[in-house]
Structures are given as structure tokens and as C-alpha cells.
Amino acid sequence: MHRGKAFLLIPLALAACSPSAASTDSDAAPLGAVRMAMPASEPIPGRPVADAQGIWAAAPDARTVRFGFAGQGPLLSLECRAGALIVTRHIAAEIGAQALFALQSSERILRLPVDATSVPGMRGYLWQGTLAADDPGAEVFAASFSGTLPGGGRIEVSASDVPRGLIQRCKVAPAGPAPTAAPE
């Protein structure tokens, strides 16, 4: 065979080895994608109804309050542990990441240091920070406020007696050693 003809056959041989451009998948999934089932206990991700209002709800243990939309997972939660408020922003965080969670009400501004933390019962890592319940900055949670987190967007939170009650109960809770983040 001539050298010139061999060079012409190389592109044809390579084209025969590559996957077909026409895919039989109707959902146009990326090549090599792996489909995984989501646990039934987690709500399906999605945007809330346009006119839905976020609400605060207390957990049965009265140590935790959560803000979110009815029927969906929480967007923000506060937990009282040994006189400290554990603030969790329920959005994904990269392992080892740190940031400032900027919270602003009409009366107060709080820049809360948060870390990517593995939270028991939750998938992946979430943003979490700690604040003493008697810290003046905790008052931001007692009113309506907005919060921003790098890569996490903006959250608008309505005022409610639910977080105010938790803060008051937490102020009188016995002080103990500072809470530590769950092991990563």
C-alpha cells in the first residue's frame, strides 16, 4: 500500500472508534453521566411557588427553629446548644471552605464567620457558624433580615416570634463548653 493511501485511512479508522453523535437518550444527559436515586426523605429540589411565604417553625425539641417554605427543606436553621446559637445555612459548601455570612436587619448588621460543616442527618457539607445567644448580633434574627453568602445567593427572612423565643430561652440556658463542629 502506498504511504499516501495509508494517511487517508487513518481518519476513517479513528471515526469508526469514536461514539456515535446520535444518541438514543431522549433526556440529552451528558456523556458518562450516572443516574442516582435521591433518598425519599429529602424534598425534591425546586423553586417555591411565586406567592409562597417563608415561615419559621420550631422543632419538637424546642432547641431548634427552621426557616423555609412549607413542604420543602429548611433554608436556615438556628439551634441552641449550651447558651450558643448554631446558625446553619442549608446550601452546599465545599469541604474546607470558610466565609462570612452577612446578615442585615433594619436595626443591626452581623458578619458571622461560617465553615463548611458535615451535619449529622444531612448530605454533604453545609455552612455553619456559632454565636453566643447573648451577643448583641443575635438580635438580627429577632427581626426580618436579609443574608448573603458567597456562592450561596441571597435569602430574605421574615420576622417571627419563633426565633425570638429560641434566643430568649438560649440566653438562660446553662453555659457550657463552646460547641464544636461535627467531625469532617
Secondary structure, DSSP 8 states (H G I E B T S, - for coil): --HHHHHHHHHHHHHHHS--SS---TT---TT-------TTS-------TT---EEEE-TTSSEEEEE-TTS-EEEEEEEETTEEEEEEEEE--TT-EEEEEEEESS-EEEEEEEEEE-TTSSSEEEEEEEETTSGGGGGGGS-EEEEETTTEEEEE---HHHHHHHHHHHTS---S-------
